[in-house]
Amino acid sequence: MKTNSLEEYSDAVRGSHTDADLQWLEKRLRDGVLPGFKAGRKWRATDAQIEAAIEILTPTPVAVPDIPVPSGMTRTSRRRLMQESA
């Protein structure tokens, strides 16, 4: 079974492997947010784990709430409506 290094994992998930990208990925691996394993002192991942990580990081579409036209509302009602939608 082929495994990928942390740099290869970062290239697939983040698009590059700068120090910041590697630190970001290593933190998510340590916290258990993304799948991977340690082999000795280095993080590794299979192709299936990288695909699972990409699936985890893919944003899901969110429905946009239907907000009524605030022109006929009082100032207090408009403020409350904006607070609820934020």
C-alpha positions as a Python dict, from the first residue, in 0.01 Angstrom:
ca = {
    (1, 'M'): (0, 0, 0),
    (2, 'K'): (143, 335, -105),
    (3, 'T'): (143, 613, 150),
    (4, 'N'): (197, 984, 97),
    (5, 'S'): (422, 1218, 293),
    (6, 'L'): (293, 1525, 473),
    (7, 'E'): (418, 1740, 184),
    (8, 'E'): (227, 1531, -75),
    (9, 'Y'): (-81, 1540, 148),
    (10, 'S'): (-54, 1919, 174),
    (11, 'D'): (-13, 1955, -203),
    (12, 'A'): (-334, 1758, -259),
    (13, 'V'): (-539, 1932, 10),
    (14, 'R'): (-394, 2285, 27),
    (15, 'G'): (-234, 2320, -316),
    (16, 'S'): (116, 2383, -180),
    (17, 'H'): (343, 2275, 102),
    (18, 'T'): (477, 2594, 259),
    (19, 'D'): (565, 2587, 628),
    (20, 'A'): (228, 2745, 712),
    (21, 'D'): (41, 2482, 506),
    (22, 'L'): (230, 2198, 674),
    (23, 'Q'): (163, 2339, 1023),
    (24, 'W'): (-207, 2383, 942),
    (25, 'L'): (-233, 2025, 816),
    (26, 'E'): (-32, 1876, 1103),
    (27, 'K'): (-257, 2048, 1359),
    (28, 'R'): (-569, 1902, 1192),
    (29, 'L'): (-408, 1556, 1187),
    (30, 'R'): (-311, 1581, 1556),
    (31, 'D'): (-662, 1697, 1653),
    (32, 'G'): (-821, 1410, 1457),
    (33, 'V'): (-1010, 1642, 1222),
    (34, 'L'): (-844, 1492, 914),
    (35, 'P'): (-751, 1125, 862),
    (36, 'G'): (-387, 1016, 865),
    (37, 'F'): (-139, 824, 1078),
    (38, 'K'): (209, 855, 1217),
    (39, 'A'): (480, 624, 1094),
    (40, 'G'): (761, 678, 1338),
    (41, 'R'): (786, 1054, 1381),
    (42, 'K'): (632, 1151, 1047),
    (43, 'W'): (271, 1190, 936),
    (44, 'R'): (156, 973, 644),
    (45, 'A'): (-173, 917, 461),
    (46, 'T'): (-309, 681, 199),
    (47, 'D'): (-476, 805, -118),
    (48, 'A'): (-814, 708, 30),
    (49, 'Q'): (-744, 917, 342),
    (50, 'I'): (-650, 1216, 128),
    (51, 'E'): (-972, 1179, -70),
    (52, 'A'): (-1165, 1161, 260),
    (53, 'A'): (-989, 1479, 380),
    (54, 'I'): (-1086, 1661, 60),
    (55, 'E'): (-1445, 1547, 112),
    (56, 'I'): (-1438, 1675, 473),
    (57, 'L'): (-1299, 2013, 364),
    (58, 'T'): (-1541, 2060, 73),
    (59, 'P'): (-1798, 2323, 178),
    (60, 'T'): (-2163, 2228, 167),
    (61, 'P'): (-2410, 2468, 6),
    (62, 'V'): (-2621, 2663, 253),
    (63, 'A'): (-2972, 2779, 177),
    (64, 'V'): (-3009, 3156, 178),
    (65, 'P'): (-3294, 3265, 408),
    (66, 'D'): (-3582, 3456, 254),
    (67, 'I'): (-3561, 3803, 411),
    (68, 'P'): (-3861, 4031, 369),
    (69, 'V'): (-3817, 4380, 227),
    (70, 'P'): (-3739, 4600, 529),
    (71, 'S'): (-3878, 4925, 382),
    (72, 'G'): (-4209, 4905, 575),
    (73, 'M'): (-4051, 4808, 908),
    (74, 'T'): (-3968, 5019, 1206),
    (75, 'R'): (-3603, 5086, 1286),
    (76, 'T'): (-3616, 4835, 1573),
    (77, 'S'): (-3768, 4562, 1353),
    (78, 'R'): (-3503, 4616, 1084),
    (79, 'R'): (-3228, 4594, 1346),
    (80, 'R'): (-3372, 4269, 1488),
    (81, 'L'): (-3406, 4123, 1140),
    (82, 'M'): (-3042, 4205, 1060),
    (83, 'Q'): (-2927, 4051, 1391),
    (84, 'E'): (-3116, 3728, 1319),
    (85, 'S'): (-2974, 3696, 969),
    (86, 'A'): (-2612, 3753, 1080),
}
